[in-house]
Amino acid sequence: MLHVNNHPAAKWYAGCLVLIAVLALPVGGCNTDKILKVTDPDILTPGSISGPEALPTVRLAALGEFELAYGGSGADGSGGVEGVIMYSGLLGDEWINSETFPTRIEVDRRNITLSNGDVDTWFRQLSRARVRTEFAGAGYAQFSPDATTDPGYSEVLSLAGFTYVFFAENWCNGIPFSHAEPSGAIVYGTPLTTTQMYDTAIARFDAALAIATAAGDDELMFMAQVGRGRALLDKGSFAAAAAAVAGVPDSFVYEVTYSLNSPRQNNGVFNANVANERYSVANVEGGVGLPYRTAADPRVAFTRTGGATPDVGFDRQTPQFDNRRYTGRDAPIPLVTGLEARLIEAEAAMNSGGPGTTNATYLPILNALRAAPPSYITGNNAPIAAMGALADPGSDSARVSQLFQERGFWLWITGHRLSDMRRLMRQYGRAENAVFPNGAYFKNNLQYDGTDVNFPVPLDEQNNPNFEQCIDRNP
């Protein structure tokens, strides 16, 4: 489930997700299980929508698929599905593998094969979320009594925008996006470049913002603004990104909420890390990752249980560190925040001195956040206390490192870090081995033997006659 500070446009009762497969059947013509069996993993054949009365059902189906794509429901092999937060953090430096699945070890060691079944499952889930949100948007456009001011329409458009952002941030350059005509005929997509994916996302956010503005709905406006700012930041358009998020208050949060009602509705970050012990909180992974544990920063709350016999993961050897930001199966996960708006503004300020230079004008923005941490950033299920001010580290390189560590700690396990690591290479010229884990792997006498900085498109997509493989795997 999702909500915007309990906004009426986004509220829906706690048990609804268990009904989505049934409710969506007469609307979309297929349920979640049947989507798994389609020829092309990102295709959902639209059925007939008889009128506006079907729109709430279509919206619920879209929200349910997005929930799984973002936070997942657990770890594959433990009755769950991984989402953006788990897999992007595993390829990045937020998680290490604490179990035995070779498919996840491939990701952690940065050497992902095209036949990786877990990656394929995640690709399918994110594809389902894209198709469902786009399908819902098309339904609102056709059947809403007033699509120009319909909050539900604005919401699903923003969620569709985020699916394209997730593809662009985490996957390779050149992903095809197919669709189905009302007749059921499949129109196979041609590969979009990473830039085109961001532009597609921005178009969704622009449309969502226009509808929310016409409706006078501030919270949905903020959601679209921050989504737009995130995509522009990813493109390196720093000033435009800052302008996009202007006016979004620090207190704003749009949360993806989870439930105890069924395994599908569980917070998958909690399940995969704490309950299933398949992932463990990383620390300076591969010699270059952020010091998530040793920094003793309140924004990165974790624990290791066991007393005299400290806990180990599912593999019975890896030290098991459990996150304490999400402390239960029903813990919500922020998707869009005013905090992120401030971080975007800080980065734009840092880059305002011209190409190749940074300045310290970002520090007041960061220090204001540290002095008054937003209440939705928690540790051990409680808001964190004020932190001391940062000082100017005095050089361009050190300023970039400082800002990105602040982003890494504020936005920890919310699906941002892999993109930030790629941006450190793409936008700031950092070398791969200075950003991504490398050298000796932490267990089984292995090495970080790959060079992956993003995910490849799985083999299943090769049934698309317009697609062979990624255009490139560059950051």
C-alpha atoms as one frame of an Amber mdcrd trajectory, in Angstrom:
protein
   0.000   0.000   0.000   1.007   3.603  -0.369  -0.008   6.831   1.180   0.903
  10.495   1.043   0.746  11.574   4.677  -2.688   9.885   4.780  -3.774  11.844
   1.726  -7.274  10.765   0.616  -6.124  10.200  -2.958  -3.660   7.588  -1.816
  -5.462   5.856   1.072  -6.678   2.315   0.701  -7.508  -0.218   3.325  -4.879
  -2.566   4.666  -6.234  -5.797   3.238  -6.790  -4.728  -0.330  -3.619  -6.132
  -1.876  -4.693  -9.700  -1.276  -7.676  -8.955  -3.484  -5.815  -7.304  -6.337
  -5.321 -10.426  -8.433  -9.014 -11.198  -8.223 -10.255  -7.641  -8.605  -7.998
  -6.875 -11.521  -8.992  -9.896 -13.556 -12.071  -8.488 -15.305 -10.317  -5.147
 -15.786  -6.897  -6.105 -17.074  -7.706  -9.560 -18.363  -4.944 -11.256 -16.354
  -3.734 -11.676 -12.802  -0.282 -11.593 -11.260   0.386 -15.304 -11.822  -0.600
 -15.068 -15.461   1.695 -12.086 -15.982   4.564 -14.372 -15.060   3.722 -16.541
 -18.045   3.479 -13.929 -20.791   5.783 -14.218 -23.775   7.406 -10.846 -23.173
   7.937 -10.049 -19.468   6.843  -6.411 -19.647   3.594  -7.020 -21.528   0.134
  -6.791 -19.976  -2.690  -7.059 -22.458  -5.336  -4.446 -21.617  -8.865  -5.663
 -21.201 -11.984  -3.578 -21.337 -12.644  -0.790 -18.843 -16.350  -0.158 -18.922
 -16.275   3.207 -17.182 -15.038   5.278 -14.255 -16.288   2.748 -11.704 -13.412
   0.432 -12.708 -10.693   3.019 -12.077 -10.231   2.346  -8.320  -9.618  -1.326
  -9.096  -7.098  -0.514 -11.798  -5.358   1.903  -9.453  -5.131  -0.709  -6.688
  -3.546  -3.188  -9.072  -0.967  -0.578 -10.097  -0.167   0.298  -6.485   0.253
  -3.347  -5.556   2.716  -4.064  -8.343   4.675  -0.898  -7.572   4.923  -1.886
  -3.906   6.586  -5.165  -4.836   8.892  -3.578  -7.393  10.167  -1.014  -4.890
  10.586  -2.761  -1.535   9.903  -6.354  -2.539   8.342  -8.840  -0.149  11.408
 -10.815   0.907  14.194 -12.877  -0.622  13.796 -15.329  -3.462  14.113 -18.761
  -1.890  12.338 -17.540   1.247   8.920 -17.008  -0.277   9.543 -13.435  -1.396
  10.447 -11.197  -4.310  13.339  -8.726  -4.213  12.779  -5.134  -5.199  14.806
  -2.099  -6.172  16.161  -1.504  -2.671  17.627  -4.960  -2.178  19.164  -5.629
  -5.571  20.474  -2.126  -6.273  21.986  -2.057  -2.794  23.618  -5.459  -3.335
  25.330  -4.391  -6.559  26.187  -1.125  -4.836  27.759  -0.958  -1.379  24.770
  -1.054   1.002  24.361  -4.834   1.362  26.587  -7.883   1.313  25.413 -11.408
   0.615  24.957 -13.478   3.774  23.618 -16.687   2.232  24.442 -19.180  -0.493
  22.422 -18.401  -3.643  24.926 -18.123  -6.531  22.584 -15.727  -8.333  22.854
 -13.167  -5.537  26.581 -13.789  -5.073  26.969 -12.951  -8.788  25.358  -9.580
  -8.156  27.410  -8.914  -5.042  30.639  -9.784  -6.908  29.609  -7.603  -9.871
  29.618 -10.391 -12.448  25.974 -10.834 -13.502  25.136 -13.441 -16.149  22.229
 -12.971 -18.545  20.674 -16.187 -17.244  20.566 -14.969 -13.623  17.102 -16.082
 -12.534  16.795 -13.717  -9.575  17.666 -10.707 -11.712  15.144 -11.911 -14.282
  12.443 -12.105 -11.582  13.209  -8.555 -10.477  13.161  -7.313 -14.098   9.763
  -8.930 -14.546   8.392  -7.345 -11.387   9.576  -3.860 -12.302   8.155  -4.413
 -15.788   4.799  -5.388 -14.301   4.822  -2.223 -12.212   5.547  -0.127 -15.293
   2.803  -1.765 -17.318   0.228  -1.559 -14.517   0.891   2.110 -13.783   0.853
   3.035 -17.481  -2.332   1.004 -17.956  -3.940   2.792 -15.020  -2.913   6.152
 -16.457  -4.503   5.297 -19.790  -7.698   4.275 -17.983  -7.900   7.582 -16.122
  -7.241   9.525 -19.325 -10.167   7.810 -21.015 -12.710   7.344 -18.255 -12.114
   9.815 -15.430 -14.994  12.302 -15.114 -12.361  15.060 -15.133  -8.916  13.747
 -15.940  -7.398  17.221 -15.743  -7.972  17.397 -11.971  -8.166  13.744 -10.902
  -5.724  13.033  -8.027  -5.664   9.323  -8.809  -4.510  10.095 -12.337  -1.706
  12.311 -11.048  -0.584   9.634  -8.608  -0.363   6.757 -11.101   1.436   9.000
 -13.603   4.086   9.810 -10.995   4.432   6.139 -10.107   4.857   5.320 -13.802
   7.565   7.982 -13.927   9.390   6.310 -11.066   9.409   2.951 -12.851  11.303
   4.550 -15.742  13.662   6.227 -13.258  14.348   2.840 -11.647  15.097   1.245
 -15.010  17.427   4.086 -15.986  19.221   4.214 -12.636  19.786   0.492 -12.245
  19.891  -1.109 -15.670  22.057  -0.805 -18.739  21.757   1.637 -21.615  19.175
   0.393 -24.116  16.042  -1.183 -22.618  13.024  -1.899 -24.836   9.545  -1.125
 -23.523   6.808  -2.983 -25.346   3.062  -2.496 -25.049  -0.153  -4.182 -26.094
  -2.896  -2.719 -28.233  -6.545  -3.013 -27.091  -6.875  -5.836 -29.606  -4.220
  -7.771 -27.718  -1.574  -7.359 -30.419   1.914  -6.896 -28.991   3.849  -3.872
 -30.185   7.458  -4.691 -29.464   9.475  -1.767 -28.210  12.820  -0.622 -29.516
  15.597   0.037 -27.007  15.559   3.393 -25.254  18.793   4.995 -24.206  19.261
   5.910 -20.568  18.657   9.556 -21.450  15.440   8.652 -23.243  14.269   6.721
 -20.173  14.837   9.775 -17.992  13.029  11.955 -20.523  10.105   9.527 -20.531
   9.991   9.712 -16.740  10.115  13.520 -16.809   7.187  13.595 -19.233   5.144
  11.502 -16.757   6.106  13.773 -13.847   5.256  16.887 -15.877   1.814  15.527
 -16.672   1.260  14.493 -13.050   2.330  17.937 -11.843  -0.060  19.699 -14.213
  -2.995  17.614 -12.966  -2.090  18.040  -9.292  -1.662  21.795  -9.791  -5.055
  22.082 -11.472  -6.559  20.092  -8.601  -4.844  22.274  -5.986  -3.312  19.140
  -4.467  -0.023  20.218  -2.878   1.131  16.787  -1.816   0.790  15.226  -5.246
   2.482  18.319  -6.665   5.422  17.728  -4.322   5.571  14.080  -5.365   5.832
  14.985  -9.047   8.288  17.815  -8.369  10.760  15.607  -6.517  10.430  12.841
  -9.101  11.208  15.368 -11.824  14.126  16.743  -9.829  15.556  13.254  -9.304
  15.482  12.485 -13.025  17.079  15.835 -13.891  19.800  15.293 -11.293  20.502
  11.897 -12.834  20.915  13.661 -16.182  23.389  16.116 -14.673  21.052  19.102
 -15.055  21.803  20.435 -11.591  20.235  23.903 -11.777  17.085  22.573 -13.448
  16.829  19.843 -10.808  17.020  22.405  -8.009  14.396  24.559  -9.695  12.126
  21.532 -10.041  12.048  20.856  -6.280  11.752  24.460  -5.113   9.038  24.901
  -2.507   8.799  21.250  -1.447   8.805  21.336   2.378  11.264  19.274   4.414
   8.332  17.575   6.151   6.854  16.124   2.969   6.946  12.337   2.602   5.202
   9.886   0.293   5.571   6.454   1.824   5.171   3.001   0.399   3.388   1.208
   3.214   3.402  -2.486   3.986   1.201  -4.849   5.968   1.146  -8.026   8.033
  -1.926  -9.266   6.157  -0.073 -11.533   3.721   3.508 -12.331   2.677   2.992
 -10.352  -0.539   2.274  -7.242   1.516   5.295  -7.529   3.831   8.173  -5.065
   3.904  10.660  -7.009   1.796  13.695  -5.149   3.122  12.923  -6.319   6.654
  12.192  -9.852   5.479  15.260 -10.298   3.280  17.676  -8.737   5.764  16.275
  -9.389   9.248  13.858 -12.311   8.978  15.476 -14.332   6.161  19.094 -13.241
   6.839  19.987 -13.361   3.156  21.475  -9.846   3.162  23.670  -8.153   5.768
  24.458  -4.440   6.256  27.768  -3.707   4.508  30.717  -1.636   5.698  33.462
  -0.219   3.452  32.652  -3.033   1.044  35.499  -3.959  -1.269  37.715  -1.349
   0.364  35.870   1.653  -1.114  32.253   1.474   0.086  30.763   3.864   2.624
  31.425   3.130   6.326  27.825   2.311   7.111  28.641   0.528  10.357  31.882
   2.078  11.541  30.787   5.692  11.067  28.423   5.268  14.041  25.969   7.566
  12.288  22.415   7.601  13.713  20.920   7.577  10.217  22.397   4.101   9.657
  20.864   2.148  12.524  21.764  -1.543  12.704  22.249  -4.313  15.222  23.928
  -7.685  15.575  22.132  -9.983  17.961  23.313 -13.121  19.704  25.227 -11.933
  22.745  28.207 -14.212  23.387  27.431 -16.001  20.103  27.004 -13.180  17.566
  24.506 -13.794  14.816  25.565 -15.076  11.404  23.589 -15.140   8.177  21.830
 -17.944   6.363  25.218 -19.202   5.130  26.274 -19.774   8.758  29.492 -17.819
   8.263  28.858 -14.183   7.301  28.399 -11.789  10.251  24.731 -10.824  10.221
  24.025  -7.141  10.713  20.343  -6.205  10.662  19.072  -2.785   9.690  17.033
  -0.891  12.281  15.511   1.674   9.942  12.715  -0.746   9.035  11.902  -2.688
  12.182   9.001  -4.879  11.110   7.153  -6.496   8.243   4.686  -3.592   8.247
   7.261  -0.757   8.341   6.713   1.925   5.664   9.467   2.957   3.242   9.806
   6.565   2.039   9.710   6.923  -1.743   9.596  10.713  -2.160  10.655  13.221
   0.504  11.344  16.858   1.151  14.705  15.662   2.437  15.611  14.531  -1.060
  14.540  17.919  -2.397  17.053  19.599  -0.068  19.804  17.172  -1.079  19.135
  17.973  -4.738  19.376  21.687  -3.953  22.618  21.095  -2.034  24.212  19.298
  -4.960  23.126  22.022  -7.360  24.668  24.604  -5.023  27.904  22.639  -4.868
  28.062  22.671  -8.678  27.101  26.315  -9.118  30.720  27.433  -9.529  30.921
  26.153 -13.091  32.146  22.992 -14.815  34.815  21.090 -12.942  34.603  23.149
  -9.761  32.694  22.860  -6.515  32.051  25.341  -3.748  30.918  25.220  -0.146
  27.543  26.903  -0.621  25.924  23.476  -0.179  26.970  23.251   3.475  24.236
  25.448   5.001  21.627  23.236   3.313  23.186  20.046   4.661  23.677  21.508
   8.109  20.075  22.691   8.312  18.977  19.095   7.720  21.384  17.813  10.341
  20.126  20.360  12.859  16.485  19.343  12.330  16.296  15.776  10.925  12.937
  14.999   9.299  10.829  12.783  11.552  10.310  10.139   8.869  14.025   9.230
   8.940  14.189   6.824  11.849  16.589   4.578  13.691  15.375   1.834  16.021
  11.820   2.886  15.213  12.295   6.443  16.497  13.171   9.802  14.925  16.861
  10.636  15.080  18.269  13.521  17.126  20.030  16.609  15.825  23.600  16.129
  14.631  26.578  18.447  14.654  27.433  20.750  11.764  29.782  19.733   8.959
  32.834  21.802   8.076  34.111  22.598   4.592  36.669  19.885   3.741  38.439
  22.397   1.527  38.818  20.732  -1.887  36.629  19.864  -4.842  37.127  16.120
  -4.462  36.563  16.141  -0.712  33.384  18.195  -1.081  31.972  15.697  -3.555
  32.828  12.837  -1.191  31.257  14.653   1.743  28.016  15.411  -0.095  27.680
  11.873  -1.426  28.277  10.386   2.002  25.509  12.610   3.354  23.245  11.377
   0.555  24.287   7.797   1.279  23.391   8.071   4.965  20.193  10.125   4.613
  18.889   7.988   1.725  20.231   4.694   3.051  18.299   1.641   1.783  15.775
   3.665  -0.194  17.013   2.696  -3.679  19.290   5.682  -4.392  22.830   4.520
  -3.728  23.623   2.529  -6.909  22.582   5.485  -9.032  24.744   7.789  -6.920
  27.726   5.489  -7.366  27.202   5.505 -11.110  26.896   9.301 -11.051  30.210
   9.591  -9.195  31.795   7.984 -12.246  29.655   9.575 -14.954  29.308  13.123
 -13.635  32.341  13.538 -11.364  34.986  11.486 -13.142  35.700   8.997 -10.366
  37.445   5.774 -11.371  35.449   2.553 -11.133  37.795   0.991  -8.591  37.468
   4.101  -6.408  33.676   3.764  -6.284  32.616   0.121  -6.672  33.756  -2.804
  -4.488  36.812  -4.560  -5.899  39.708  -6.821  -4.895  39.257  -9.732  -2.507
  35.680 -10.795  -1.827  34.853 -11.206   1.850  34.116 -14.949   1.845  34.952
 -18.275   0.218  38.381 -16.997  -0.961  36.715 -15.326  -3.939  37.312 -12.020
  -5.715  35.109  -9.202  -6.925  35.764 -10.627 -10.357  33.342  -8.531 -12.427
  33.101  -4.978 -13.651  29.327  -4.514 -13.610  28.078  -1.097 -12.564  24.484
  -1.803 -13.648  22.225  -4.722 -14.523  21.947  -6.380 -17.953  18.602  -7.064
 -19.571  17.769 -10.762 -18.970  17.601 -13.393 -21.696  13.787 -13.456 -21.679
  13.658 -10.086 -23.414  15.456 -11.542 -26.412  12.138 -12.837 -27.710  11.645
  -9.200 -28.721  12.713  -9.048 -32.387  13.803  -5.421 -31.916  16.259  -6.238
 -29.132  19.578  -8.065 -28.953  21.303  -6.735 -25.827  22.301  -3.569 -24.060
  23.683  -0.733 -26.160  26.424  -0.490 -23.540  27.055  -1.128 -19.841  28.611
   2.278 -19.122  27.826   4.104 -15.862
